């Protein structure tokens, strides 16, 4: 089993951000097994999604970050004695109304659901059976486990079942219905499927930067600083409306599981992504593999039962996916007190949207280089460091800043990534906020200039690592990036205030 993951997310300079974005920016909206699919000829219909079929596996992906109507049908002509069995592994965005259905009967015009149709609807709260537009039976279910769903037709009798193992079936209901044998179909239908919310969430986040040359925990000298305010709106806390995040450690977990391998298998089976500190001596495609013992976090997101191996996402100069055997995990000496971070896709009822006043607030903090603690009394303790555009002065005007800029390529990578997100932010605002204003084209051009300058800086730092002598050019490029970004952010604040 492999959980949906975007192994090349848009935010990926540091693993702690990459993990969050890899999970929530995944294009896979529905993953399931449609048992014995290959035995029959199926008709498919999609709207704003892509349907991929491989063997019994069904995968529905978003075509783009659209919030329009997104649906799919996968149906075939029904026999008088027939059944369809679906093992649903992923239903993204269920709490926004996404649902998947097993159906039997005849569709209405233009593939509408108003015909003589009986369906078993799988949604956020469980299962609802429907016939003739009326709700019949509601059944809750354990959404932490993979569930099998089954619809059986025996002439005029139609039954629905569910199972937690695909073997023992619990009957939900049986009804009697007549269907036109000429047009009767059986199959799967999904609706309200979307990944569009991620674009708006990204536009509202990853604005503020924090620089601390004295960071001795992870040696992360330049990083994003998300809104540090307790009990603030879900939209602006880091991915709260997309993910349920739990912090634990192996000392706590081992009282429930005999060993780490068993714990990881159970977690993935329950659709939990697990981030752990691993000895990369045993992790293939890492620098230290079979060379030296080095502990670093990796994300577990899949398990292959045939190979007895796990899929892990981690770093080896770039973000990369690898397979690690269960045997190699057993060889590791794991620190019982090291954090284990468990992620579960769990969409709450607070949808993300563009909030102009909050966006102005964050952009001004970045522009003026100030932390949020000066505005609110219920803030978390603000970390030491330099914020926003002021980081450019520290990198340029101090010997420590120079050395970090020249030697730690992550700094220039983060500045480039920040410019990429800023360009996407401008494009998102042009679509939702500035659509009919004259400033849209100018803002997009300014964001392109910032991105090109950030790319130049990143390339110069890489060249300097290979062959020294680029230091002066790096400082000039940094200064130009500061001026261009100051112009862009200042323009954004001005135009947003005009709209507000």
C-alpha positions in Angstrom: 0.0 0.0 0.0 1.3 3.4 -0.9 -0.3 6.6 0.4 -0.8 9.5 -2.0 2.2 11.9 -2.0 3.6 14.6 -4.3 7.3 13.7 -4.1 8.3 17.1 -5.7 6.1 19.6 -3.8 6.4 23.3 -4.5 7.9 24.0 -1.0 10.8 21.7 -0.5 14.0 23.5 0.7 13.6 22.0 4.2 12.0 18.6 5.0 9.6 19.9 7.6 7.9 22.1 5.1 8.3 19.6 2.2 6.4 16.9 4.1 3.4 19.1 4.7 3.2 20.3 1.1 3.9 16.8 -0.3 0.9 15.5 1.5 -1.6 18.3 0.9 -0.6 19.2 -2.6 -1.0 15.6 -3.9 -3.1 15.5 -7.0 -4.6 12.1 -6.2 -8.2 12.8 -5.1 -9.5 9.2 -5.1 -7.5 5.9 -5.0 -9.3 2.6 -4.9 -9.4 -1.0 -6.0 -12.4 -1.9 -8.2 -12.2 -5.7 -7.9 -12.3 -7.7 -11.1 -12.4 -4.5 -13.2 -10.4 -6.1 -16.0 -13.1 -8.8 -16.5 -15.5 -6.2 -18.0 -15.7 -3.4 -20.5 -16.3 -0.1 -18.7 -17.5 3.3 -19.9 -15.9 6.3 -18.3 -16.8 10.0 -18.1 -14.8 12.7 -16.3 -15.2 16.5 -15.7 -12.1 18.5 -14.6 -10.4 15.3 -13.4 -8.2 12.6 -14.9 -9.1 8.9 -14.5 -6.2 6.5 -14.5 -6.9 2.7 -14.6 -4.2 0.1 -14.1 -5.3 -3.4 -13.4 -7.9 -3.2 -10.6 -6.5 0.1 -9.4 -8.5 3.3 -10.0 -6.9 6.7 -9.5 -8.7 10.0 -9.9 -6.4 13.0 -10.2 -7.1 16.8 -10.3 -6.3 18.3 -13.7 -5.3 21.6 -12.1 -6.0 23.7 -9.0 -9.7 24.3 -10.0 -12.6 24.7 -7.7 -15.2 24.0 -10.4 -17.4 20.9 -10.6 -15.2 17.8 -10.6 -16.7 14.4 -11.1 -16.2 11.0 -12.7 -18.3 8.0 -13.7 -17.0 4.5 -14.3 -19.9 2.3 -15.3 -20.9 -0.8 -17.4 -24.0 -2.6 -18.5 -25.6 -4.5 -15.6 -26.3 -8.2 -15.7 -29.4 -9.6 -13.9 -27.1 -11.2 -11.4 -24.2 -8.8 -10.8 -22.0 -7.1 -8.2 -19.4 -4.3 -7.9 -16.8 -4.3 -5.1 -14.8 -1.2 -4.2 -11.9 -1.0 -1.8 -11.6 2.7 -1.1 -8.1 3.8 0.1 -8.2 7.6 -0.3 -11.0 10.1 -0.6 -9.4 13.6 -0.5 -11.4 16.6 0.7 -14.2 14.5 2.1 -14.9 17.2 4.7 -15.6 19.7 1.9 -18.4 17.5 0.5 -16.4 15.1 -1.7 -18.1 11.7 -2.0 -17.8 8.4 -3.9 -20.8 6.2 -4.7 -21.6 2.6 -5.8 -24.7 2.8 -8.1 -27.2 0.7 -9.9 -30.1 1.6 -12.2 -30.5 4.2 -15.0 -29.0 7.6 -15.2 -31.0 10.7 -16.0 -30.2 13.1 -18.9 -26.6 14.3 -19.3 -25.5 11.7 -16.7 -27.6 13.2 -14.0 -28.6 11.3 -10.9 -32.3 12.0 -11.3 -33.1 8.7 -13.1 -34.2 5.4 -11.6 -31.0 5.1 -9.5 -30.0 3.4 -6.3 -26.7 4.4 -4.8 -24.5 3.8 -1.8 -22.9 7.1 -1.0 -19.5 7.1 0.9 -18.8 10.5 2.5 -17.2 12.2 5.5 -19.6 10.9 8.1 -20.0 7.3 6.8 -22.5 5.8 4.3 -25.9 6.9 3.1 -28.1 4.8 0.8 -30.4 6.7 -1.6 -33.2 5.8 -3.9 -35.4 8.1 -6.0 -33.7 11.1 -4.4 -34.6 10.0 -0.9 -32.2 9.1 1.9 -32.9 5.6 3.3 -30.2 4.4 5.6 -27.3 6.2 7.3 -24.4 4.2 8.8 -21.2 5.5 10.4 -17.9 3.7 9.9 -14.3 3.8 11.1 -12.6 6.2 8.7 -9.1 5.3 10.2 -9.2 2.0 8.3 -9.5 0.9 4.7 -13.0 -0.2 4.0 -14.5 -2.5 1.3 -17.9 -1.6 -0.2 -20.1 -4.0 -2.1 -23.3 -3.7 -4.1 -25.0 -6.9 -5.3 -27.9 -7.2 -7.8 -30.0 -10.4 -7.8 -32.7 -9.7 -10.4 -35.0 -7.2 -8.7 -33.2 -7.3 -5.3 -30.3 -5.0 -4.7 -28.1 -5.2 -1.5 -25.4 -3.1 0.0 -22.5 -4.3 2.3 -19.4 -3.1 3.9 -16.3 -4.9 5.3 -13.1 -4.1 7.1 -11.2 -7.0 5.7 -12.8 -7.8 2.3 -14.0 -11.2 3.7 -16.6 -10.7 6.4 -19.5 -8.6 5.1 -22.0 -6.6 7.1 -25.3 -6.0 5.2 -26.5 -2.4 5.3 -29.9 -3.0 3.5 -31.7 -4.8 0.7 -34.3 -3.1 -1.5 -36.5 -4.2 -4.4 -36.4 -2.2 -7.5 -37.2 -2.7 -11.2 -34.8 -1.4 -13.8 -35.0 -1.1 -17.6 -32.7 -3.9 -18.7 -31.9 -2.0 -21.9 -30.3 0.9 -20.0 -29.5 -0.6 -16.6 -25.9 0.1 -15.5 -23.8 -0.6 -12.4 -20.6 1.1 -11.4 -18.9 3.9 -9.4 -19.5 7.7 -9.3 -17.6 10.5 -7.6 -18.4 14.1 -7.2 -17.3 17.4 -5.5 -13.6 16.3 -6.0 -11.2 19.2 -5.9 -7.7 20.3 -5.0 -8.3 24.0 -5.6 -8.0 25.1 -2.0 -4.3 24.5 -1.9 -3.6 27.5 -4.2 -5.3 29.9 -1.9 -3.7 28.4 1.2 -0.3 28.8 -0.4 -1.0 32.4 -1.2 -1.7 33.1 2.4 1.4 31.4 3.8 5.2 31.3 3.4 5.5 35.1 3.4 7.6 36.0 6.5 11.3 35.0 6.7 13.4 34.7 9.8 17.2 34.7 9.9 19.2 33.6 13.0 22.9 33.0 12.5 23.1 31.5 16.0 20.6 28.7 15.4 22.1 25.6 17.0 19.1 23.3 16.7 19.3 21.9 13.2 21.5 24.7 12.0 18.6 26.2 10.0 19.8 29.8 9.7 17.1 31.1 7.3 13.5 29.8 7.3 9.9 30.7 6.9 8.1 32.0 10.0 4.4 31.2 10.0 1.9 33.2 12.0 2.9 32.5 15.7 -0.5 33.3 17.2 -2.5 31.0 19.5 -6.1 30.2 18.6 -5.8 32.1 15.3 -8.0 31.3 12.3 -7.3 27.9 10.9 -6.4 29.3 7.5 -3.2 30.9 8.7 -2.0 28.2 11.0 0.3 25.8 9.2 -2.0 23.4 7.4 -4.4 22.8 10.3 -7.4 22.7 8.0 -5.7 20.0 5.9 -3.9 17.8 8.4 -4.2 16.2 11.8 -0.7 16.2 13.2 0.4 14.2 16.3 3.7 14.3 18.1 4.9 11.2 19.9 8.0 9.2 20.5 9.0 5.5 20.4 9.0 5.3 24.2 5.3 6.0 24.1 4.5 3.9 21.1 6.3 0.7 22.1 3.8 0.0 24.8 1.2 -0.5 22.0 3.5 -2.2 19.4 6.1 -4.9 19.9 8.6 -3.3 17.4 9.0 -0.3 15.1 8.3 -2.3 11.9 4.9 -3.4 13.2 4.1 0.1 14.3 5.0 1.5 10.8 2.9 -1.2 9.0 -0.2 -0.4 11.2 0.3 3.3 10.8 0.3 3.1 7.0 -2.6 0.7 7.0 -4.5 3.4 8.9 -3.4 6.0 6.3 -1.0 7.8 8.6 2.2 9.3 7.3 5.0 8.9 9.8 8.1 11.1 10.0 11.0 9.5 12.0 14.7 10.1 12.7 16.5 7.3 10.8 20.1 6.1 10.6 20.8 6.9 7.0 23.6 4.3 6.9 20.8 1.9 6.2 18.7 4.1 3.8 19.5 3.6 0.1 20.1 6.7 -2.1 21.4 8.8 0.8 25.0 10.2 1.0 25.7 8.1 4.2 24.4 4.9 2.8 26.8 2.1 3.8 29.4 4.7 4.7 28.7 6.3 8.0 26.0 6.4 10.7 24.0 9.7 10.4 20.6 10.4 11.9 18.1 12.4 9.8 14.3 12.6 9.5 12.5 10.7 6.7 8.8 10.3 5.9 7.2 6.9 5.7 4.3 6.8 3.2 4.1 3.2 1.8 4.7 -0.4 2.5 5.3 -3.2 -0.1 4.2 -6.5 1.4 5.8 -8.6 -1.3 9.2 -7.0 -0.9 8.8 -6.3 2.8 10.0 -2.8 2.3 8.9 0.8 3.0 8.7 3.9 0.8 10.4 6.9 2.5 10.8 10.5 1.4 14.0 12.3 2.4 17.0 14.3 1.3 20.1 13.5 -0.7 21.0 16.9 -2.1 17.5 17.0 -3.3 14.1 15.6 -2.2 14.1 11.9 -3.2 12.0 8.8 -2.6 13.7 5.5 -1.6 12.8 2.0 -0.5 14.2 0.6 2.8 13.8 -3.0 3.8 12.1 -3.9 7.1 15.3 -5.8 8.0 17.4 -2.6 7.8 14.9 -0.8 10.0 15.3 -3.5 12.6 19.1 -3.0 12.6 18.8 0.7 13.5 19.4 2.0 17.0 16.6 4.5 17.5 16.5 7.1 20.2 13.3 6.4 22.2 12.8 10.1 23.0 13.2 11.5 19.5 10.0 13.0 18.0 7.8 10.9 15.8 5.5 13.1 13.8 2.3 11.5 12.5 0.3 13.1 9.8 -3.3 12.3 8.8 -5.2 14.0 6.0 -8.2 15.3 7.9 -10.0 18.2 6.4 -11.9 20.3 8.9 -14.9 22.5 8.3 -12.9 25.7 8.0 -12.2 26.2 4.3 -9.2 28.3 3.2 -9.8 31.5 1.3 -8.0 34.8 0.5 -8.3 37.2 3.4 -7.1 40.6 2.1 -6.7 42.2 5.6 -4.6 39.3 6.9 -2.5 39.2 3.7 -1.8 43.0 4.1 -0.8 42.4 7.7 1.6 39.6 6.8 3.1 41.5 3.8 3.7 44.6 5.9 5.4 42.6 8.6 7.7 41.2 5.9 8.3 44.6 4.3 9.1 46.3 7.6 10.9 43.4 9.1 8.8 43.0 12.2 7.4 40.0 14.2 3.8 39.7 15.0 4.3 39.8 18.8 4.2 43.6 18.9 0.5 43.5 17.9 -1.0 40.6 19.9 -1.0 39.7 23.6 -1.9 36.0 23.0 1.2 35.2 20.8 3.6 32.4 21.2 7.1 33.5 22.4 8.7 35.2 19.5 12.0 33.6 18.5 15.2 35.7 18.4 16.4 36.7 14.9 15.9 39.2 12.1 12.7 39.2 10.0 11.5 40.1 6.5 13.5 42.3 4.2 16.0 43.1 7.0 17.6 39.7 6.4 19.2 41.0 3.2 21.1 43.6 5.2 22.4 41.0 7.7 23.5 38.7 4.9 25.2 41.5 3.0 26.7 43.6 5.7 28.1 41.2 8.2 31.0 38.7 7.9 28.9 35.9 9.4 26.1 36.6 6.9 28.5 36.6 4.0 30.0 33.3 5.1 26.6 31.7 5.5 25.4 33.0 2.2 28.5 31.8 0.3 28.7 28.3 2.0 25.2 27.3 2.9 23.4 26.8 -0.4 20.1 26.3 1.5 19.9 30.1 2.0 19.9 30.9 -1.7 17.6 28.0 -2.4 15.1 29.3 0.1 15.2 32.8 -1.3 14.6 31.4 -4.8 11.7 29.2 -3.5 10.3 32.3 -1.7 10.3 34.2 -5.0 8.6 31.2 -6.7 5.8 31.3 -4.1 5.6 35.1 -4.4 5.0 34.7 -8.2 2.2 32.1 -7.5 0.8 34.5 -4.9 0.6 37.3 -7.4 -1.1 35.0 -10.0 -3.6 33.8 -7.5 -4.4 37.4 -6.5 -4.7 38.4 -10.1 -7.3 35.7 -10.6 -9.3 36.3 -7.4 -8.7 40.0 -6.4 -7.1 42.0 -9.2 -8.9 40.5 -12.1 -10.4 43.7 -13.4 -7.7 46.2 -12.3 -4.9 47.7 -14.3 -2.2 46.6 -11.9 -2.4 42.9 -12.6 0.1 42.8 -15.5 2.6 45.1 -13.7 2.6 42.9 -10.6 3.1 39.8 -12.6 6.0 41.3 -14.5 7.6 42.5 -11.2 7.3 39.0 -9.8 9.0 37.5 -12.8 11.9 40.0 -12.4 12.2 38.9 -8.7 12.2 35.2 -9.7 14.9 35.7 -12.4 17.1 37.6 -9.9 16.6 34.9 -7.2 17.6 32.2 -9.8 20.7 34.2 -10.7 21.7 34.4 -7.0 21.1 30.7 -6.5 23.2 29.8 -9.6 26.1 32.0 -8.5 26.2 30.4 -5.1 26.3 27.0 -6.7 29.1 28.0 -9.0 31.0 29.6 -6.1 30.9 26.2 -4.3 32.4 24.5 -7.3 34.9 27.3 -8.1 35.5 30.2 -5.8 35.8 33.8 -6.9 32.1 34.7 -7.3 31.7 36.4 -3.9 31.4 40.0 -5.2 28.9 39.0 -7.9 26.9 37.1 -5.2 26.7 40.3 -3.0 25.7 42.4 -6.0 23.0 39.9 -7.0 21.7 39.8 -3.4 21.5 43.6 -3.3 19.5 43.7 -6.6 17.2 41.0 -5.3 16.5 43.1 -2.2 15.6 46.1 -4.3 13.3 44.2 -6.7 11.5 42.3 -3.9 11.0 45.5 -1.9 9.5 47.1 -5.0 7.2 44.1 -5.6 6.0 43.7 -2.0 5.5 47.5 -1.6 3.4 47.5 -4.8 1.3 44.5 -3.6 0.6 46.2 -0.3 -0.5 49.4 -2.1 -2.8 47.6 -4.5 -4.3 45.4 -1.8 -5.1 48.5 0.3 -6.7 50.1 -2.7 -9.0 47.1 -3.2 -9.7 46.7 0.5 
